[in-house]
Each structure stands twice: as structure tokens, then as C-alpha cells.
Amino acid sequence: MSNSKMKDYYLMYWIIVVLVAFACSDQTADEQQSKVDKKDAEDTDATSKPDSETTTGGNGEEKTDHFKNLKLASDVVLEKLLKEVESLVELTKEELEEKRPVKTQLENDDNLVNNGDGTYSRETSSNTAQENNRLPNNLNSDNNGQSGSASYQDNEKSDTASQNDGQSSDNKFRIIDKISSSSNERKRSEDISSPTKQIDPMELQLDDDIQEEDEDSSDSESSAEQEKKEDLAPGQSEYEQALEILSEFDGNKESARKLLEIAKNLGYIEARRYFAMAKLFGDVFPRNVMAAIEDLEELAAKGDPAGQHGLGYLHATGLGFNSSQAKALVYYTFSALGGYTFGEMSLGYRYFNGIGVSKSCETALSYYKRVATKVAAAATSGGDAIHRIRLSEEAEQGTAKIGLLDDDIVQYYQFLAEKGDLQAQTALGQLYYQGGRGVKKDHLKALKYFKMATKATDGIGDAFLGKLYSEGSKNIKQSNRTALEYFRKSVDKKSPIGYCGLGDMYLHGKGLAKDYKKAFSLFSLSAQQGWADGQLQLGLMHYKGLGTPKDLKQAVKYFNLASQSGHILAIYHLGMLHATGNGIIRSCHTATELLKTVAERGQWSRILMEAYSAFKNGQISDALIKYGFMAELGYEIAQSNVAYILDKGKKMFAYICEASHIRETEKYPRALLQWSRAASQGSTVALVKVGDYHYYGFGTKVDYEAAALNYRVASEQQNNAQAMFNLAYMHERGLGLKRDMHLAKRYYDMASEASTEAYIPVKLALAKLSFLYTAEWLRHGFGRYLSGKQDDVKLDKSLTNNWDLYLMAILIGFLIIVIIMRRR
């Protein structure tokens, strides 16, 4: 029955096909040998032909020695600097000789200025900043963004120091500052490249007044950054540095571990939380569940909501403790009351599904509303791409069918992009801009490919460049002027993304005077072409009455359109409208489902990909703990994957921690629990699995009626072919359902129509069904058959429950005999 029965039919079918094909073969041994000889001759001729397709090539480009260029540039600037100082300030030769050795030691940094007291400060003029911030030619390295960020931060610090020192400098050294600035200007005209990686948003040679505006904004940003650093709590800087290292593709975990330990010892609360969960997950530190429990208990004793949620998770899963849903609920409640996001999600899920508490949609809605508001506030554009992989589907269909991109495919697209393929350039740019499908977000690479794609006539490359500069990032400095220029280029090419971007500039007054009517017009053009961002903004303008009369029905319409594309902000606004009944009939259930979807799109959803990576690398325990953690937050995909791992007999929590009280006999009951929770959230695979567990008695008693109920739900609501096939079999055998051959045939036919993969098993099952009718007619007579009194088919009981398989085996044996007779 179920999957195993269908697989048996498949096996029998292919055995029959092979045997029939073999039986029909009438070639003699001589004919076969002649074909082999002919093939060998063809192969010999083929190998004798020269290989004209082999080509060699290379770009032959030489790498620039940046350090040599810097030294050469510094020598030139030094000579000119000393000559002009001598003429303007009339310094003596002895004074120049005293200064020359000091400058020589610092010749790698030609922006240093003498403060008059034996010290030097760095000067960064607008021209020098632009020169140092140029985009390097080579963007293939993942470390470019990191060095660019460091360079930008250093320049900010140096700007502040230079301003402070300049107030106390003598007049003659102010003249030196001016000379240094003019020297840097001449150095820029000599086109000496700089190795720094920070992106210059003003590469397009904008007007002087625009450059001056950017200088002022850069100074204000620098001072704001300095104030922010002064306000950091003890240990916060080390904690943020550790997270930045860990976010890198090949980050040094040892350095991150040391920084985290320093931050924890300094008492920074976020570091203490991360420390405890890292020991539990085994990310940065070796997994030590008991040590993690000690840290979590210490946090919880001080009223920390993160520690309370961690203990709730451990009690819920029985990891390190005896499983207790009551204790888990208490910890989750205190965590949620403390405003902890994970606590709010866990409690909202339990109230929404009635797990350990009375089901309450309103209570669940209140918790999910809080989390969704946090996610929406942090969302940019349509939200980050979250790829959710179902392990059961991957096992059946392979990696290519679940949407992940192999490295070979990405490299092939990169090859096409370098050759000038505009579609490949745009696709890679969007892939690196949003991330997902197994590819990490990288705005530097996105910038590179979008700049390549600006030659296209669709304007997509220009529009996304505008978005990159408008939003800004760690390695790309935000610039409204540059964004505006790219958006206008895109609008000239009638791109919906460009219309939306320019409309956003008018809406918020970014580099332009606010103009709601122009914004509304541009958003309308974007929405007409189906761009989700344009539809969202148009809905917001209708909702708020900006540039158009307030119209809630139109707002709901455009929110619906944008949400169909998965736009996180559209889903959020639609959920809030359903929650309040504003412009639409109030529906608590619909609102909760929508806001739950938004909550599950938060940045913490990356744990799903971490769990998947651990599973693919054979770290089953790591994958199980992380999937279990996400399952407690209400992620259906995590619940299904936990159940799948347990169902396949992988290591359980009992093998992870010696102190765990989980026994191997609890494998199926725990898997059934997770399948049941996933099924309650609408998972078709989970519904079928729950039916299978009840049918075979895995983790519960055999219950054919419960199995049939789950199969029927999967069949009627999800049109699942496997569920239809199982219902047909149960009607045929009278297991949990009334024995009815007509209904059995009907469900077999429905399964065949629902899925092409079920075609062969269904045909074999129908052949068996026809045999039953024939046997019944022969046994009881034609009249008894017409009267419908075929209640008892004794043939089915005489050959055990799997008599149909025996019958197929007999047919196969008969075919073998026929083949042997023909060969003789």
C-alpha cells in the first residue's frame, strides 16, 4: 500500500518490459559481432581525425603593481611639495633636511600633513577621496567589499582628526595643507590608480555644486559616525566586529571567537546571548549542550527574554531535559512579554494552532502583528530572498528541481556575461542584488554586472544601479544624485523599475522637490507593467490620499496585486487591513496568516539555509537542532524537515547530548508529532505521511479510519495523486472504508489524471482489478456477478495480502520460460 505498493508496481513493470524486449530480440550472435566490428572501425576512423576544435587563449593582461605606483606617486608629490614650501615659507635648507627623513618614512601615505608639533595628520580632500574611492577593475574577489569598508571607515576617522588638528596649526602649515590639496589634484590628473576598494558614487563627473553637496554630506556622516562609535556600549564594538567576520564567506572563526569572548566578558548582553546559542548550535564553538544550558539559565535568572526562550526550546524538544510542553509554554510566555521576537513567534504559533493552550486567533494576531511590524520596518524593497528547501522533495526530484543554482551554472552565466550577453549580465546582477537560490548577496558584484547591462535597451541595469545608490550599502555609498541620474536613464528606456525608482525620489524628496502628482503618475506607469514595487507604492498613495483622492478599495486592489508577487511590504499592509477591517471585511484568520508569513521573512530565516548546509555536509545533528529551533517558531518547512530526518532513521537528539532523555523508541512518535504540525499548516506531503503512520502503526496504533481521513483531505484539498491512489487501494481492500470496486477504479483514474508519474502503477492496479472481476465471474457465475453480490472474493484471501505481487511474479516466470524456449 501507499508508496511501497506503488514502487512495487513500478519494479514489476520494468522487469516485464526488459524481459519482453529481450524476448523479441531475434539477432544472431554473428549479427551482433558484425555490429561490434563496424563500431570499432568507426571509432578508429574518428580517433585518426585531428582535433581542430582545441584552442588556447588568454587575456594576457598584467596586474598593476599598486604599491609601486603609490611609491612613485608619493615621490613626485614629495618633490613638488618641498619646492613650493621652500618658495612660499622661505624655510632654510637645514629645516628641509630635518623634515625630509620624516616624510620618507611615511611616503606610503602622501596625504599626511605636518601639524607643526612633530606630528602628522591626514588630510582627505574631495578630489583625493574620489580618487581613492574608485571602483577597481577586478571585482571577482569576495574580499573587495571588506577592504572597501575598512578604507571608508579609516578616511572618516582621519577627516575628523585632520579637522581638530588644523585648528591649532600655524599659518605656514595651513599653506602646506593647501599645497597638499593642489598636489593631490595634480596627482589625480596624472591618472595614478589607487588600490582602495570603496565605491565612488560620483564617477559620472557631476557638476561642481553637486560635488560640494556630497563633501558636506560626507563631513556630516563622518561626525555622525564618530558620535555613534562614542555611544557604543562596552563590548558592542567587539561583538559587531565578530558578526562581520562571521558574515564573510571565508571568515576567520578563531578571530570571531576571541572577539565574542571579549564582548561577553565586558558584559555586552547580545554577546552573552550569542555565546549561549552558539554553544547549542555548534556554529562558532564546539557544541556543548550542558554549557549552553548553564548560560541560558544564568540569563533567564536575570530576567533576560532570550535566555527564557532558549530554555523553552530545550524543554519543548526534550534536549537536556525531560520534554515538558507546560514548562516550555511558561518560558515562551515570559520571553514574549519581554518583547523578544522569538518568544512572540513561538507563542503566537501555539495560540494560532492550539498547542498546549486554547486556540485563540486574536491572541495569535497580537503577537504576529508585533513581529511583522519589526520585519516590515527593516525590509528594503520587496524583502530579502528566502529559499526554503523541503528535504523530501529534494530526495525525490534532485537539487535542480528545487531551485538551487550549482556553481557550474553560475560560472557559465558569468562566462556569458563577460562575453557581453546582456541577459546574463542582468540576471547575475539581480541574483547578487537579492541573494537566494544558494547564492550569497553581494552588492559589489551586483554593481559590476548592472554596469555591464547598461547597454541594454530595457533599462533594467540602469534602474538597479539607481536602486543600489539610492539605498546604499556597506560598500556602496548612498548618493541621491547618482541614483537620480541612473533612474532618468532607465525612464528614457521606459523601464517599470526606473519609473518606480524616479517616483520614489519625487515621493520622498530625495534630491528633488516633493511632488506627489508626479510620483503618482510614475508609479501608475510602473504598476501598469506589473512591477510589484510600483503596485505597492500606488496602493500606499491610494491609502494615504497622496497625489490622488483617498480610496481604500483601490489600495486593497494594488496590495493584492503586489502580494501575489511575494512582496513582503504588500503582504504586511494587506494583513494589517484585514486585521483592522479598514476598507475590507475584517478577518482575524486571514490577517494572522498574512502577518505570520511576514514574520517568517525576517533575517533569522537564514537559519533554514544554515540547517540545510549542515544536512548536505553530513552534519545531521547540527541540522536537526537548527530545524527543530525553527519548527518551534512555527516554520512549516522546518517541521517537515525535522520529521523527514527522524523518519529516515538519522541521528536523533539522544545522540547529540548524553544528558538528553530521548530514547530511540521515541523516533516515530516525535516524527509523527512534527508531521502532524506541518499537516495542520496545509502541507500535502505531511498529510500523506500522517496517513501512512496511522496505516502502518508508526508511532501510534494502526488506525485505518484516521489514515483514510488524512488521505481524503490531501486528495480533496490538494489534489494529491498519492493520496488518491491510497484511497483507491483502501476501497479495493475494504480497509477503513467500505469495500467498493467502482470507487476504487474511480480513485485510480483520478490518480492517473492528477500525475503522470502515477500512470504506470495505476494501469497495473487496474489490470489487477480486472482480474478480480474475471475471477469473481468464474467462481460465482454470471448471474451472481450481475446481481452485485460479490461481497466475498475468496481469491484475495487465499494467497495472502500480497497475492497480486505473486501473480506478477508468475507472469514474469512465464516470460522467462518463453525466452529460454525461443533461444533453443
C-alpha positions, 0 to 999 in steps of 0.5 A: 500500500501507499508508496511501497505498493506503488514502487512495487508496481513500478519494479514489476513493470520494468522487469516485464518490459526488459524481459519482453524486449529481450524476448523479441530480440531475434539477432544472431550472435554473428549479427551482433559481432558484425555490429561490434566490428563496424563500431570499432572501425568507426571509432578508429576512423574518428580517433585518426581525425585531428582535433581542430576544435582545441584552442588556447587563449588568454587575456594576457593582461598584467596586474598593476603593481599598486604599491609601486605606483603609490611609491612613485606617486608619493615621490613626485608629490614629495618633490613638488611639495618641498619646492613650493614650501621652500618658495612660499615659507622661505624655510632654510635648507637645514629645516628641509633636511630635518623634515625630509627623513620624516616624510620618507618614512611615511611616503606610503601615505602622501596625504599626511600633513605636518601639524607643526608639533612633530606630528602628522595628520591626514588630510582627505580632500574631495578630489583625493577621496574620489580618487581613492574611492574608485571602483577597481577593475577586478571585482571577482574577489569576495574580499573587495567589499571588506577592504572597501569598508575598512578604507571608508571607515579609516578616511572618516576617522582621519577627516575628523582628526585632520579637522581638530588638528588644523585648528591649532596649526600655524599659518605656514602649515595651513599653506602646506595643507593647501599645497597638499590639496593642489598636489593631490589634484595634480596627482589625480590628473596624472591618472595614478590608480589607487588600490582602495576598494570603496565605491565612488558614487560620483564617477559620472563627473557631476557638476561642481555644486553637486560635488560640494553637496556630497563633501558636506554630506560626507563631513556630516556622516563622518561626525555622525559616525564618530558620535555613534562609535562614542555611544557604543556600549562596552563590548558592542564594538567587539561583538559587531566586529565578530558578526562581520567576520562571521558574515564573510564567506571565508571568515576567520572563526578563531578571530570571531571567537576571541572577539565574542569572548571579549564582548561577553566578558565586558558584559555586552548582553547580545554577546552573552546571548550569542555565546549561549546559542552558539554553544547549542548550535555548534556554529562558532564553538564546539557544541556543548549542550550542558554549557549552553544550558548553564548560560541560558539559565544564568540569563533567564535568572536575570530576567533576560527574554532570550535566555527564557526562550532558549530554555523553552526550546530545550524543554519543548524538544526534550534536549537536556531535559525531560520534554515538558510542553507546560514548562516550555509554554511558561518560558515562551510566555515570559520571553514574549512579554519581554518583547523578544521576537522569538518568544512572540513567534513561538507563542503566537504559533501555539495560540494560532494552532492550539498547542498546549493552550486554547486556540485563540486567533486574536491572541495569535494576531497580537503577537504576529502583528508585533513581529511583522511590524519589526520585519516590515520596518527593516525590509528594503524593497520587496524583502530579502530572498528566502529559499526554503528547501523541503528535504523530501522533495529534494530526495525525490526530484534532485537539487535542480528541481528545487531551485538551487543554482550549482556553481557550474551554472553560475560560472557559465552565466558569468562566462556569458556575461563577460562575453557581453550577453546582456541577459546574463549580465542582468540576471547575475546582477539581480541574483547578487542584488537579492541573494537566494537560490544558494547564492550569497548577496553581494552588492559589489558584484551586483554593481559590476554586472548592472554596469555591464547591462547598461547597454541594454535597451530595457533599462533594467541595469540602469534602474538597479544601479539607481536602486543600489545608490539610492539605498546604499550599502556597506560598500556602496555609498548612498548618493541621491544624485547618482541614483537620480541620474541612473533612474532618468536613464532607465525612464528614457528606456521606459523601464517599470523599475526606473519609473518606480525608482524616479517616483520614489525620489519625487515621493520622498524628496530625495534630491528633488522637490516633493511632488506627489502628482508626479510620483503618482503618475510614475508609479501608475506607469510602473504598476501598469507593467506589473512591477510589484514595487510600483503596485505597492507604492500606488496602493500606499498613495491610494491609502494615504490620499497622496497625489490622488483622492483617498480610496481604500478599495483601490489600495486593497486592489494594488496590495493584492496585486503586489502580494501575489508577487511575494512582496513582503511590504504588500503582504504586511499592509494587506494583513494589517487591513484585514486585521483592522477591517479598514476598507475590507471585511475584517478577518482575524484568520486571514490577517494572522496568516498574512502577518505570520508569513511576514514574520517568517521573512525576517533575517533569522530565516537564514537559519533554514539555509544554515540547517540545510548546509549542515544536512548536505555536509553530513552534519545531521545533528547540527541540522536537526537542532537548527530545524527543530529551533525553527519548527518551534517558531512555527516554520512549516518547512522546518517541521517537515524537515525535522520529521523527514530526518527522524523518519529516515532513521538519522541521528536523533537528539539522544545522540547529540547530548548524553544528558538528553532523555530521548530514547530511540523508541521515541523516533516515530512518535516525535516524527509523527508529532512534527508531521502532524504540525506541518499537516495542520499548516496545509502541507500535502506531503505531511498529510500523506505521511500522517496517513501512512503512520496511522496505516502502518502503526508508526508511532501510534496504533494502526488506525485505518479510519484516521489514515483514510481521513488524512488521505481524503483531505490531501486528495480533496484539498490538494489534489494529491495523486498519492493520496488518491491512489491510497484511497483507491487501494483502501476501497479495493481492500475494504480497509477503513472504508467500505469495500467498493470496486467502482470507487476504487477504479474511480480513485485510480483514474483520478490518480492517473489524471492528477500525475503522470508519474502515477500512470504506470502503477495505476494501469497495473492496479487496474489490470489487477482489478480486472482480474478480480472481476474475471475471477469473481465471474468464474467462481460465482457465475454470471448471474451472481456477478450481475446481481452485485453480490460479490461481497466475498472474493475468496481469491484475495484471501487465499494467497495472502495480502500480497497475492497480486505481487505473486501473480506478477511474479508468475507472469514474469516466470512465464516470460522467462520460460518463453525466452529460454524456449525461443533461444533453443 
